[in-house]
């Protein structure tokens, strides 16, 4: 490969590291001088080689924390420990996130009273678990001429669930389906 292609590939790989939020450490820092921040809070501008020598004397790494600054800001730290703690914070924040799940209950406009009670019980359970629920009435053939029957079924379900839901979307027609979306009432 030519020298120009090799330089382009090396620039490309360096750029990928910055995009991955990987910081440049030790010999990867290729500038003449840097602003070094020490543990005591003292800072000063010095050559990269001097800063690297100080880091090596303490058996730590020289890490570039602000590459866009002029001169770039570096810090002496244990890079492996720093990276581990950051990954741990990300894992912990993912554990605390609540994933919203949309459950769907389907029925037809001519539904028996027992079936409405049974489906209402399931909707109540889904809402108590913290899930959103899409309640859908499906119309077949000539039932489309009487959508008011489906609306009455949805209103009956809402009456049975009084006080435990928040209405995200009112009952609307979407082709052959009439649906509404309910969410759990906030516990504030």
Beta strands, then each sheet from edge to edge (+ up, - down):
strand 1: 33-37
strand 2: 43-47
strand 3: 61-66
strand 4: 73-77
strand 5: 102-108
strand 6: 132-138
strand 7: 165-174
strand 8: 177-184
sheet 1: 2+ 1- 4- 3+
sheet 2: 5+ 6+ 8- 7+
end
